[in-house]
């Protein structure tokens, strides 16, 4: 099943699942193969060497953060589950996806190259395509807490993006991983 098929319902969940399907292929085979798979539905035969040495190791620890979703069928079960999650440290506004991969940059310091971490990792907030803002200043379905979280993580050295489809998330991930500091 390709990301296009997985995301057909248009829900945030479906697009997030599509991101992880794409990630699985890109991790092992590279971005170009993952893109071709999305277009054709065809995957190359896995090789033993390919399984030993992933093509995009930065994607290994991309993970979801379970901060939202269903809490139960009725008010009582939602309250109980919500209380349990809060006690576990669930925090409103925290983004859906996190890539713990630093991006390095270089600057010239008195004729000497100085290497530094530009971003310590990347947070992605997923939204369904129907929530994409009509204007550049629109919130696009992001809550005040999500916007506040994004501003905070950018301030302390992380990348942050709100993505309205799996395609947007994949483009952000790829450009982040391939950043070359120029």
Backbone as a ProteinNet text record, in pm:
[ID]
protein_1_A
[PRIMARY]
XXXXXXXXXXXXXXXXXXXXXXXXXXXXXXXXXXXXXXXXXXXXXXXXXXXXXXXXXXXXXXXXXXXXXXXXXXXXXXXXXXXXXXXXXXXXXXXXXXXXXXXXXXXXXXXXXXXXXXXXXXXXXXXXXXXXXXXXXXXXXXXXXXXXXXXXXXXXXXXXXXXXXXXXXXXXXXXXXXXXXX
[TERTIARY]
83.7	0	88.3	68.8	150.3	94.7	174.6	124.6	-0.3	-8.9	-128.8	-253.7	-244.9	-357.8	-387.7	-284	-300.8	-363.9	-338.2	-385.9	-519.8	-580.2	-702.9	-815.8	-830.4	-942.2	-926.7	-805.1	-782.2	-768.1	-770.8	-758	-611.4	-592.2	-456.7	-388.5	-460.6	-406.8	-359.5	-441.8	-407	-279.8	-266.8	-146.9	-23.9	-41.5	70.8	114.2	20.1	51.8	127.4	85.5	151.9	296.4	321.6	458.7	545.6	493.1	573.2	590	495.8	513.6	626.9	623.7	729.2	864.2	865.2	987.4	1049.5	966.5	1017.2	1093.1	1040.2	1105.4	1228.3	1215.8	1328.4	1444.6	1416	1520.5	1607.4	1544.2	1619.1	1675.5	1599.4	1635.3	1671.3	1644.1	1674.7	1551.7	1565.6	1453.7	1406.9	1500.5	1461.9	1378	1417.1	1340.6	1203.7	1199.3	1071.1	978.5	1033.9	952.6	899.9	985.3	943.4	835	849.3	748.3	614.1	615.6	490.8	423.4	503.4	448.8	403.9	477.9	451.2	391.5	412.4	368.6	464.5	576.2	673.2	792.4	830.5	947	1057.6	1183.4	1292.2	1301.8	1362.2	1387.3	1490.6	1462.5	1562.9	1687.1	1801.1	1927	1978.3	2060.4	2116.5	2199.5	2275.8	2358.9	2272	2162.2	2071.9	2008.9	1981	1921.5	2023.2	2151.7	2256.5	2290.7	2281.9	2326.5	2213.3	2133.6	2022.5	2073.4	1994.9	2034.1	2013.2	1913.9	1889.5	1884.8	2003	2006.5	1941.4	1932.2	1869.1	1724.1	1660.2	1519	1496.2	1602.5	1586.7	1498.4	1517	1446.7	1334	1291	1171.1	1058.2	987.7	881.2	764.2	651.9	530.8	526.2	465	445.4	294.9	252.8	109.3	52.5	25.1	-28.2	-174.4	-232.8	-372.2	-448.3	-555.1	-631.4	-746.8	-812.6	-933.1	-900.3	-985.1	-967.8	-1076.1	-1169.2	-1274.4	-1408.3	-1505.3	-1636.2	-1730.3	-1708.2	-1800	-1720.2	-1791.2	-1726.6	-1644.9	-1697.9	-1627.5	-1496.7	-1501.2	-1378.8	-1278.5	-1326.3	-1236.3	-1167.3	-1242.3	-1185.1	-1080.6	-1109.4	-1015.7	-888.8	-906.3	-789.9	-710.3	-781.1	-713.3	-631.3	-686.8	-614	-491.3	-505.3	-391.4	-281.4	-319.2	-220.1	-150	-226.4	-168.1	-66.6	-101.5	-10.5	117.2	106.7	223.1	309	259.3	338.7	294.7	180.9	129.7	103.6	145.9	135.9	67.5	-38.2	-106.1	-11	-21.8	57.9	181.8	231.6	353.2	324.8	418.4	399.8	383.8	332.7	301.5	423.8	522.1	638.6	766.2	867.6	998.3	1107.3	1202.9	1320.6	1442.6	1499	1615	1745	1761.9	1878.5	1929.8	2049.3	2099.4	2142.2	2128.4	2176.1	2292.1	2403.4	2524.9	2540.9	2608.6	2637.2	2780.6	2834.5	2970.6	2970.2	3047.5	3065.1	3213.9	3250.6	3388.8	3413.1	3509.6	3543.8	3690.4	3712.2	3848.3	3933.5	3874.6	3947.5	3949.8	3886.6	3882.5	3738.4	3718.2	3581.5	3542	3423.4	3370.2	3241	3234.8	3117.7	3028	2897.4	2802.8	2670.7	2592.2	2461	2362.2	2305.5	2204.3	2069.8	2033.4	1910	1942.3	1888.1	1913	1822.7	1714.5	1617.2	1501.6	1404.2	1292.6	1160.4	1072.8	935.4	842.7	745.1	644.4	506.6	424.1	283.7	203.7	132	51.2	-91.6	-143.7	-282.5	-341.7	-472.6	-533.1	-535.8	-531.1	-525.1	-637.7	-755.5	-869.8	-847.5	-750.3	-724	-620.4	-566.3	-464.1	-520.6	-448.4	-502.6	-517.4	-618	-644.8	-551.5	-499.5	-409	-278.2	-170.5	-41.2	-42.2	-128	-131.5	-233.7	-305.6	-406	-342	-412.2	-360.7	-368.8	-457.5	-464.2	-489.7	-579.9	-614.1	-520.4	-411.6	-318	-376.5	-368.6	-417.3	-317.3	-362.6	-272	-153.4	-179.4	-70.9	29.6	-18.9	70.8	156.9	97	173.4	277.3	238.1	329.5	445.1	414	517.7	615.1	562	647.9	739.9	688	771	880.7	844.1	941.6	1054.4	1019.3	1125.1	1216.3	1161.6	1247.2	1343.7	1293.6	1375.1	1491.6	1473.1	1578.2	1657.3	1645.1	1736	1684.8	1553.1	1496.2	1426	1415.7	1333.8	1188.4	1097.6	954.1	878.8	780.4	695.6	556.3	458.2	321.7	299.7	259.8	242.3	96.9	41.9	-98.9	-118.1	-15.2	-24.7	103.7	97.7	218.8	325	281	377.8	455.8	385.2	454.1	552.5	511.2	598.2	723.9	707.9	822	917.4	863.6	949.3	1027.5	960	1026.7	1136.2	1104.2	1203.5	1325.2	1300.4	1412.3	1497.6	1434	1513.7	1589.2	1530.2	1598.9	1721.6	1703.4	1813.6	1923	1886.5	1984.5	2040.1	2004.3	2054.3	2205.7	2262.7	2409.3	2471.2	2394.6	2450.7	2487.6	2442.6	2477.5	2364
-117.4	0	124	212.3	333.1	442.6	545.2	657.8	723	725.9	783.3	706.1	575.2	490.6	506.7	505.6	515.5	647.9	753.5	886.7	925.1	834	865.1	923.1	880.4	929.7	1077.5	1130.2	1271.3	1307.1	1209	1239.8	1266.1	1333.9	1356.6	1222.6	1129.8	996.6	927.8	932	865.7	925.5	1056.2	1120.7	1087.7	1076.6	1039.6	895.6	805.2	666.6	664	746.8	753.5	801.4	896.3	942.5	825.1	742.3	631	519.1	502.6	406.7	454.8	583.1	642.3	629.6	660.3	653.1	514.1	409.3	272.7	243.4	288.4	264.2	353.1	481.6	574.1	534.8	491.2	450.6	341.4	239.1	125.9	150.5	222.5	231.1	370.3	473.8	610.1	685.2	815.7	901.7	879	859.5	842.9	717.2	608.5	483.8	501.2	568.4	591.9	676.3	776.6	859.5	777.3	693.4	608.1	510.5	454.7	364.5	435.8	559.4	636.5	653.6	673.7	696	566.8	458.4	335.4	222.2	228.3	118.7	1	15.5	-92.9	-68.8	-173.1	-166.8	-255	-214.1	-301.5	-420.8	-527.4	-643.2	-603.7	-631.6	-597.6	-684	-620.2	-693.9	-708.7	-809.6	-830	-709.6	-654.6	-537.2	-417.3	-398.9	-287.5	-293.5	-413.7	-428.7	-405.2	-428.7	-405.5	-257.5	-188.2	-49.6	38.7	96.5	179.7	299.3	340.1	450.7	587.5	598.9	726.2	698.3	682.1	647.2	752.3	874.7	980.8	947.3	864	831.8	719.2	658.1	541.8	570.2	682.2	709.1	811.5	840.4	922.8	853.4	926.7	863.1	957.8	896.7	970.7	993.6	1104.5	1138	1132.2	1040.2	1016.8	1117.9	1237.3	1343.5	1372.5	1309.2	1338.9	1210.7	1221.8	1103.3	1076.7	966.9	930.1	894.5	938.1	910.1	815.9	774.6	684	720	633.9	649	739.9	755.3	839	935.1	1030.4	1135	1078.6	976.9	920	853.6	772.1	705.1	806	911.3	1016.1	1085.6	1115.3	1182	1093.5	965.1	872.1	859.6	835.3	819.7	949.4	1063.1	1192.5	1217	1181.9	1196.7	1108.3	985.2	892.4	944.3	992.6	1045.3	1169	1256.5	1376.2	1336.2	1235	1187.1	1128.6	1071.3	1015.4	1123.4	1246.8	1355.4	1405.1	1357.3	1407	1556.1	1632.6	1777.6	1831.6	1910.4	1968	2056	2047.3	2132.3	2067.2	1959.8	1895.1	1833.3	1849.3	1806	1655.3	1614.5	1474.7	1389	1445.5	1368.9	1435.9	1353.5	1408.5	1328	1399	1338.9	1382.2	1290.7	1327.1	1317.7	1410.7	1412	1555.2	1582.1	1719	1756	1882	1936.3	2029.6	2004.5	2082.3	2191	2295.7	2405.9	2450.5	2530	2580.5	2730.4	2800.9	2944.3	2975	3086	3128.8	3213.8	3174	3247.1	3288.4	3413.6	3466.7	3378.1	3336.2	3255.7	3106.5	3066.8	2924.7	2875.6	2759.2	2705.6	2660.1	2698.1	2660.2	2584.8	2462.1	2377.1	2386.7	2399.9	2410.7	2343.5	2312.5	2251.8	2362.7	2358.3	2456.6	2419.7	2291.1	2240.6	2111	2095.9	1975.5	1859.8	1886.6	1786.6	1859.2	1783.4	1842.2	1791.7	1884.7	1853.7	1884.3	1795.9	1818.2	1802.2	1902.4	1896.8	1861.7	1750.7	1707.3	1761.9	1808.2	1853.1	1794.9	1776.8	1723.6	1832.2	1792	1889.2	1992.5	1952.6	2045.3	2161.1	2149.9	2256.5	2357.3	2338.8	2430.5	2572.3	2669.5	2805.9	2869.8	2953.4	3023.3	3142.9	3195.4	3310.3	3274.1	3343	3313	3329.5	3414.3	3436.3	3348.5	3263.2	3176.3	3068.3	3026.4	2924.5	2784.3	2761.7	2632.3	2514.2	2527.8	2416.2	2396.4	2471.2	2458.3	2527.5	2459.6	2519	2622.9	2705.4	2803.4	2733.5	2617.7	2542.7	2490.5	2444.5	2393.5	2506.3	2622.1	2737.1	2778.9	2783.4	2819.8	2719.5	2590.1	2487.2	2507.2	2531.9	2553.3	2672.7	2781.4	2899.8	2868.5	2792.2	2755.4	2669.9	2561.9	2471.8	2541.2	2631.4	2707.3	2797.1	2856.6	2946	2871.6	2743.5	2668.1	2575.6	2593.3	2525.2	2404.4	2388	2277.8	2332.1	2248.5	2282.3	2251	2320.6	2300.3	2330.4	2246.3	2270	2215.8	2283	2231.3	2181.6	2055.9	1995.1	1951.6	1978.3	1950.9	1830.6	1750.2	1625.6	1547.2	1419.1	1337.9	1389	1440.2	1491.3	1609.4	1700.5	1814.7	1766.5	1672.4	1621.5	1556.9	1480.8	1415.2	1519.7	1623.1	1730.1	1800.1	1827.1	1891.4	1799.8	1671.9	1577	1569.8	1557.8	1545.2	1671.1	1787.7	1911.2	1932.7	1893.2	1903.8	1811.8	1686	1587.6	1625.8	1678.5	1711.3	1852.9	1925.5	2063	2062	2151.8	2152	2281.4	2367	2485.1	2598	2590.5	2697	2797.6
0	0	0	-93.2	-102.1	-11.5	15.3	94.5	35.4	-99.1	-163.3	-120.3	-120.5	-80.5	68	149.2	294.1	337	261.2	300.7	238.6	163.5	88.6	172.8	296.8	379.2	412.7	402.1	428.4	574.8	664.6	807.4	842.6	953.5	1003.8	1029.9	1091.3	1119.7	991.7	887.6	761.8	700.7	706.3	651.9	736.3	866.7	952.6	924.6	906.6	870.5	737.2	642.6	511.9	526	616.9	641.7	685.9	775.3	826.6	724.3	633.9	524.4	433.3	398.6	316	387.8	517.5	596.4	590.7	599.2	597.7	469.4	357.4	228.2	212.1	245.1	230.2	321	440	534.2	473.2	415.1	359.9	220.2	136.8	-5.4	-54.4	23.2	-17.6	-66.2	-72.1	-110.6	-253.9	-345.6	-486.4	-506.3	-442.5	-453.4	-388.1	-273	-205.8	-293.5	-359.1	-449.4	-567	-623.6	-735.5	-689.6	-570.6	-515.1	-501.9	-455.9	-443.4	-579	-683.3	-817.4	-885.7	-864	-940.2	-856.4	-725	-638.5	-640.4	-709.1	-721.6	-629.9	-557.2	-470.2	-525.6	-507.4	-550.4	-456.2	-505.8	-420.2	-316	-189.7	-87.6	-103.7	-87.6	-92.1	50.6	71	204.8	246.2	152.3	182.2	216	142.2	167.2	304.6	353.1	485	596.5	566.1	665.1	675.4	564.5	557.7	503.1	591.1	543	463.3	365.3	276.5	341.4	431	500.1	650.9	712.6	854.6	944.8	898.4	978.5	1012.3	931.6	953.6	1054.4	1102.9	1190.4	1311.8	1377.6	1502.8	1488.6	1365.3	1347.9	1422.6	1506.6	1583.7	1607.6	1640.6	1673.5	1823.9	1861.1	2002	2026.6	2108.2	2130.3	2228.8	2178.9	2263.3	2235.8	2139	2104.4	2083.4	2009.1	1973.7	2067.1	2042.2	2116.1	2260.5	2348.3	2490.8	2542.4	2457.6	2501.2	2440.3	2466.9	2406.3	2483.7	2614.3	2691.7	2779.8	2839.7	2917.9	3034.1	3099	3213.6	3171.1	3066.6	3022.4	2966.3	2899.5	2850.9	2967.5	3073.7	3190.6	3258.2	3271.2	3335.5	3251.4	3120.5	3031.3	3023.4	3014.4	3010.3	3135.7	3252	3378.1	3383.5	3336.5	3334.7	3242.3	3124.9	3030.2	3086.6	3150.3	3210.2	3318	3399.1	3502.9	3442.3	3320.3	3250.7	3186	3181.7	3126	2990.1	2940.4	2813	2828.3	2729.6	2737.4	2612.1	2629.5	2513	2432.6	2301.2	2213.2	2157.4	2221.5	2173.3	2035.9	1946	1806.8	1793.4	1676.4	1647.4	1618	1548.5	1504.2	1551.5	1577.4	1613.5	1546	1486.5	1424.6	1506.7	1587.1	1668.7	1587.9	1499	1409.9	1400.5	1450.7	1443.6	1301.9	1271	1144.2	1175.9	1111.9	1136.6	1031.5	1069.7	979	1006.3	916.8	932.9	910.3	990.9	969.1	974.2	912	911.7	1035.5	1114.7	1236.1	1225.4	1183.4	1165.5	1075.4	963.5	866.8	896.8	1004.8	1040.4	1035.6	975.1	974.4	1115.5	1155.2	1285.7	1262.6	1311.2	1291	1413.8	1389.9	1501.1	1464	1565.8	1543.4	1511.6	1390.9	1352.8	1415.6	1406.1	1466.4	1540.2	1660.3	1739.8	1700.1	1630.2	1587.7	1521.2	1472.8	1398.9	1453.5	1487.8	1527.1	1410.5	1388.2	1284	1345.6	1326.8	1366.1	1241.3	1245.4	1131.4	1143.7	1032.4	1022.8	895.6	893.9	772.3	664.6	538.4	428.9	432.1	475.7	478	575.1	665.6	762.5	715.6	594.5	544.9	542.3	598.9	605.6	468.1	457.4	331.3	313.8	425.9	421.8	491.4	457.9	521	672.9	725.2	869.8	940.8	866.6	926.9	1013.6	1118.1	1210.9	1151.9	1059.7	992.4	1082.3	1175.9	1262.5	1379	1384.7	1496.6	1619.1	1732.3	1857.2	1907.3	2000.3	2060.9	2126.5	2190.6	2255	2152.4	2036.3	1931.9	1875.1	1856.5	1806.9	1910.4	2036.1	2144.5	2152.7	2141.2	2143.7	2026.2	1906.8	1790.3	1807.9	1861.2	1886.1	1987.2	2090.5	2193.6	2136.8	2066.3	2018.7	1917.6	1837	1744.4	1822.8	1928.5	2011.3	2077.6	2110	2179.5	2087.8	1956.2	1865.4	1789.6	1782	1704.9	1582.2	1479.3	1364.4	1396.7	1331	1354.7	1226.4	1195.3	1078.3	1105.5	1047.5	1044.4	902.5	888.3	756.4	739.2	620.2	591.2	499.9	484.8	408.2	431.9	397.9	409	312	194.7	96.7	153.3	219.4	280.9	387.5	470.4	576.3	518.2	410.3	346.6	288	226	171.1	282.2	393.4	507.1	562.2	582.6	633.8	542.1	413.3	319.5	315.9	309.8	304.2	435.1	545.5	675.4	677.6	641.3	644.1	545.9	430.4	327.6	338.5	442.5	462.3	460.2	380.7	371.6	420.7	484.4	545.8	452	328	233.1	226.6
[MASK]
++++++++++++++++++++++++++++++++++++++++++++++++++++++++++++++++++++++++++++++++++++++++++++++++++++++++++++++++++++++++++++++++++++++++++++++++++++++++++++++++++++++++++++++++++++++

